[in-house]
Amino acid sequence: MTFENKYDAKVREEQIRKFWETEQIYKFDRKTTKPIFSIDTPPPTISGRMHIGHAYSYSQQDFIARYKKMNGFEVYFPFGTDDNGLATEKLVQKDKKVDLRKVSRQEAVKIVLEYLEEERPKFIADWKTLAMSCDFDLKYSTIDKFSQKISQESFLELVEKGFVEKRKGPVMWDRVFQTAIAQAELEDKELKSTLNYIKAKFTASENTYLVYATTRPELLFGCVGINVEDNGKYVKIKVNNEFWIVGANTYKEKFKEFKYELIEELTGKEIIGKTVIIPISNIEVKVTHDISVKADFGTGVVYYCTYGGLDCVEWMARYPHIEPIRVLDEAGKLTKINGKYEGLIASVDGRVKILEDLKEIDMLIKKEPITHIVNVGERSGVEVEYIVSNQWYVKYLDKKEYFLDMAHKFKWTPEHMESRIQNWIKGLNWDWGFSRQRHFGIPIPVWSCKECSKIYYPTKDMLPIDPTYTKCPVSKCSCGSSEFIGETDVFDTWFTSASSAVIASKLVDKQTKIKAIIFDVDGVLIDSVKMKEKVWDNFLKSKY
């Protein structure tokens, strides 16, 4: 018995796709008189073959596109590929067995572009197999010259408005790829560690100590602050021949394994103003109050360094007069300021060695095993560091109220999403650092004078450019020097993603008005729906 009429999805779906392409069913009509519904994909990242997350999210977009088509809209649905980020670099390094950081910029770019030319068609084919109803002739890559020009134009526009600056500051750093990364490139990872209780001796006493606990003892050479709660309750307890000052409501639990004697009750105000010495580094730090510290939490004492984590970044933002100390380099290793520990990977062997030495000099009270969530780079899998580095920033902290006002003008579905974006805006604590230290990416179009560091920009008609290859348009700086250095940093891939709507809209000629996404469903053209039905009927009657 045979079942000739049995539906075979693999055969039939391929026939349908070929028909769609031959008949150009999803071709965007540039001369349309219909209302246009436009979709900014956003472009999927080339990080290998399609996975379930791709299929799920892009199917949702396609449902909307098809619904709009059937309701009489001319749907503008281009297709792009996001291929200028770390995901692409990691894929290329894995497949080509090459470290892109150990070859020249020119060679690294050549290797990746050649790989993309070979793999991109296969990647796009996955989306065609998924049956996306895009106009695949309207395509772009976030690394092609077209996208580079738009991204660099966007940068120059921000410069003209005074929103861009280069300065030294904290950045999230991936020590494997040795580049700054964005918050969106982080993953949470549960790791085992220890909470380390350390003594800091008061300078005015021979045997009195302030006790703090930290998971980052290896950064003690970068300590910039020791804080208590001004109105908090503290105690002085005697352990052997030493006096420890800790939080009044936590010491019984924290030090239950020790024999101690309660000597005195104190307030935070009685401790503030005194100076303590950080062990090993011998840095003297004055005890102060900070809003982040609670006497009833931990030991009631917090030490801050540059930069141990997000809390330290936020602390430094509250005290901009304090100069950061560069304790880590780009490889996550301790710098020469750390003395004999120079060259050790801070979070690995640096931590182990310093804890051993703290114990040796009797400044480590105890190590408490913990399991905690830490941020790791999604591409490297290692703990991110916050290092001091010269980076490019978009300034927007002074516009938080404007952002909140604009968010309120939208109609949010579901409604609680408005609260979510408001909380996100309120939580912004530093400007957006968008420069990345990689070979492959869209170059930041800037030159600086070798003598005085004055910055020069290209004119828009020069774009796109790579300033490491292209000469500065100015022959002589105002200081008299004629030597210029092309910027080696590239844009964070999110900088280009922020321009994806502009990139998508400029794929067609200027006569076709492509606007932002249309949310209303008015103006449905019944004859358009009938036309589509007629095409479908003809297909069903065809040889397929």
Beta strands, then each sheet from edge to edge (+ up, - down):
strand 1: 36-38
strand 2: 74-76
strand 3: 79-81
strand 4: 139-141
strand 5: 164-174
strand 6: 179-180
strand 7: 186-202
strand 8: 208-214
strand 9: 223-228
strand 10: 233-239
strand 11: 242-247
strand 12: 261-267
strand 13: 275-277
strand 14: 284-289
strand 15: 302-305
strand 16: 364-377
strand 17: 385-394
strand 18: 432-433
strand 19: 435-436
strand 20: 447-449
strand 21: 455-456
strand 22: 484-486
strand 23: 490-491
sheet 1: 1+ 2+
sheet 2: 3+ 4+
sheet 3: 6+ 5- 17+ 18-
sheet 4: 12+ 10- 11+ 8+ 7- 13+ 14- 9- 15+
sheet 5: 12+ 10- 11+ 8+ 7- 16+
sheet 6: 19+ 23-
sheet 7: 21+ 20- 22+
end
